[in-house]
Amino acid sequence: MALPESSSWQFTPDLRICHVLNGMWQVSGAHGRIDPTAAIKNMFDYLDAGFATWDLADHYGPAEDFVGEFRRQLAATRGVAALSGIQAFTKWVPRPGRMTRRLVEDNIARSLRRMGVETLDLLQFHWWEYEDPAYLDALTFLAQLRDEGKIRHLALTNFDTAHLKIIGEHGIRVVSNQVQYSLIDRRPEVHMAPFCQEHDIQLLTYGTVCGGLLSEKYLGQPEPGYGLLNTASLQKYKQMIDAWGGWGLFQELLRVLKQIADKHGVSVANVAVRSILERPAVAGVIVGVRLGVADHRSDNARVFDFTLDTGDQAQIQSLLDKSQDLYRLIGDCGDEYRG
Ligand SMILES: NC(=O)c1ccc[n+]([C@@H]2O[C@H](COP(=O)([O-])OP(=O)(O)OC[C@H]3O[C@@H](n4cnc5c(N)ncnc54)[C@H](OP(=O)(O)O)[C@@H]3O)[C@@H](O)[C@H]2O)c1
């Protein structure tokens, strides 16, 4: 299986990525046990299928170490040149507090060491408390490290539009913001996506398949109780669905998506991903991979086999019009992480 040309995206002038990124929160331990050997083996399967871009974080359990080991095995078996065929986007999620150059540098050095790289392809920065303006200090030091070659591109995750604007006004250039964006959670459409378009910032999205809830597996199923939601993702996005309109409306959405999926000969998850991938400012959709446990590679490859027509989009929109406004209920992107 090889992905078509349309699967790749010029993210920055020097980085071409896969439009569907492999998300590694799923190896953190919060989504079931992961066997490291099977996981690394499975990373080769993803690469060979064309899914060459990884999204991870310093706090996703062994994710950065997996990338380090994967790179070592890749170089050993296929030569050092093969390393240029993968991209690994990590995050730094510091505990709140004073940000010094030393602290920032030490944390970046740790990720570099774990991943076995001299330069991080992308460093996505998260901040818990806007009341503490030390995020601007952290970003200033990160920008210095970027200019010194430790980070190729600086980015954010879960920042809202107002703070994206403040960061820009401080002269700190970021290439992307990673946010929750799905047919359920369309908060980025209110302010974030228009702002990003205007300022040449791209969105990387997560939660786009709602932990797997946006798939045939849940079509026609009774509302799952907490006990059946056996990954942190399923629990997280079920709560979103509850706020969005509940299980009954969600079933209506699944039925609409299934009709569209059948028309194109693809899956419900494919329609869910495609419908976000086609939206303004979106550079890539991250789909979580439970490495060595469950593999939706061949299904997700079909995202690149079709596009949604205006009829499909109108059909989806008329269903979405019945849902609650999550922007009004929760706020802008990332507000769910901040009191
Ligand atoms: N920045 C942040 O704050 C943040 C937050 C959350 C996530 N993320 C990033 O986004 C990634 C994705 O995480 P997520 O929580 O949003 O999960 P997700 O991508 O919405 O869901 C992943 C799960 O969906 C199921 N799935 C995937 N493809 C499918 C298909 N074609 N058909 C049916 N089911 C399918 C799989 O479930 P099974 O394994 O059960 O089969 C998979 O484990 C993370 O790994 C991380 O990189 C970032």
PDBQT file of the ligand as one rigid body, heavy atoms in Angstrom, charges set to zero:
ROOT
HETATM    1  N1  LIG A 401      -2.547  18.581  22.093  1.00  0.00    +0.000 N 
HETATM    2  C1  LIG A 401      -3.373  17.905  22.865  1.00  0.00    +0.000 C 
HETATM    3  O1  LIG A 401      -3.795  18.372  23.923  1.00  0.00    +0.000 OA
HETATM    4  C2  LIG A 401      -3.839  16.568  22.413  1.00  0.00    +0.000 A 
HETATM    5  C3  LIG A 401      -4.933  15.966  23.057  1.00  0.00    +0.000 A 
HETATM    6  C4  LIG A 401      -5.369  14.729  22.597  1.00  0.00    +0.000 A 
HETATM    7  C5  LIG A 401      -4.721  14.131  21.536  1.00  0.00    +0.000 A 
HETATM    8  N2  LIG A 401      -3.655  14.733  20.937  1.00  0.00    +0.000 N 
HETATM    9  C6  LIG A 401      -2.953  14.105  19.794  1.00  0.00    +0.000 C 
HETATM   10  O2  LIG A 401      -3.887  13.530  18.935  1.00  0.00    +0.000 OA
HETATM   11  C7  LIG A 401      -3.682  12.134  18.832  1.00  0.00    +0.000 C 
HETATM   12  C8  LIG A 401      -4.991  11.441  18.667  1.00  0.00    +0.000 C 
HETATM   13  O3  LIG A 401      -5.585  11.276  19.931  1.00  0.00    +0.000 OA
HETATM   14  P1  LIG A 401      -7.112  11.393  20.212  1.00  0.00    +0.000 P 
HETATM   15  O4  LIG A 401      -7.330  11.219  21.637  1.00  0.00    +0.000 OA
HETATM   16  O5  LIG A 401      -7.608  12.616  19.558  1.00  0.00    +0.000 OA
HETATM   17  O6  LIG A 401      -7.703  10.101  19.509  1.00  0.00    +0.000 OA
HETATM   18  P2  LIG A 401      -8.398   9.916  18.098  1.00  0.00    +0.000 P 
HETATM   19  O7  LIG A 401      -7.419  10.119  17.012  1.00  0.00    +0.000 OA
HETATM   20  O8  LIG A 401      -9.676  10.700  18.056  1.00  0.00    +0.000 OA
HETATM   21  O9  LIG A 401      -8.792   8.395  18.230  1.00  0.00    +0.000 OA
HETATM   22  C9  LIG A 401      -7.857   7.378  18.041  1.00  0.00    +0.000 C 
HETATM   23  C10 LIG A 401      -8.584   6.043  18.065  1.00  0.00    +0.000 C 
HETATM   24  O10 LIG A 401      -9.590   6.047  17.070  1.00  0.00    +0.000 OA
HETATM   25  C11 LIG A 401      -9.758   4.753  16.577  1.00  0.00    +0.000 C 
HETATM   26  N3  LIG A 401      -9.609   4.797  15.102  1.00  0.00    +0.000 N 
HETATM   27  C12 LIG A 401      -8.622   5.365  14.385  1.00  0.00    +0.000 A 
HETATM   28  N4  LIG A 401      -8.845   5.201  13.065  1.00  0.00    +0.000 NA
HETATM   29  C13 LIG A 401     -10.006   4.535  12.953  1.00  0.00    +0.000 A 
HETATM   30  C14 LIG A 401     -10.763   4.060  11.862  1.00  0.00    +0.000 A 
HETATM   31  N5  LIG A 401     -10.372   4.264  10.607  1.00  0.00    +0.000 N 
HETATM   32  N6  LIG A 401     -11.908   3.386  12.121  1.00  0.00    +0.000 NA
HETATM   33  C15 LIG A 401     -12.314   3.166  13.389  1.00  0.00    +0.000 A 
HETATM   34  N7  LIG A 401     -11.648   3.590  14.477  1.00  0.00    +0.000 NA
HETATM   35  C16 LIG A 401     -10.498   4.271  14.252  1.00  0.00    +0.000 A 
HETATM   36  C17 LIG A 401      -8.709   3.869  17.212  1.00  0.00    +0.000 C 
HETATM   37  O11 LIG A 401      -9.316   3.181  18.287  1.00  0.00    +0.000 OA
HETATM   38  P3  LIG A 401      -8.860   1.678  18.711  1.00  0.00    +0.000 P 
HETATM   39  O12 LIG A 401      -7.403   1.763  18.968  1.00  0.00    +0.000 OA
HETATM   40  O13 LIG A 401      -9.663   1.462  19.969  1.00  0.00    +0.000 OA
HETATM   41  O14 LIG A 401      -9.234   0.771  17.595  1.00  0.00    +0.000 OA
HETATM   42  C18 LIG A 401      -7.691   4.877  17.724  1.00  0.00    +0.000 C 
HETATM   43  O15 LIG A 401      -7.005   4.416  18.856  1.00  0.00    +0.000 OA
HETATM   44  C19 LIG A 401      -2.897  11.766  20.084  1.00  0.00    +0.000 C 
HETATM   45  O16 LIG A 401      -2.169  10.589  19.942  1.00  0.00    +0.000 OA
HETATM   46  C20 LIG A 401      -2.025  12.963  20.226  1.00  0.00    +0.000 C 
HETATM   47  O17 LIG A 401      -0.943  12.854  19.334  1.00  0.00    +0.000 OA
HETATM   48  C21 LIG A 401      -3.229  15.942  21.365  1.00  0.00    +0.000 A 
ENDROOT
TORSDOF 0
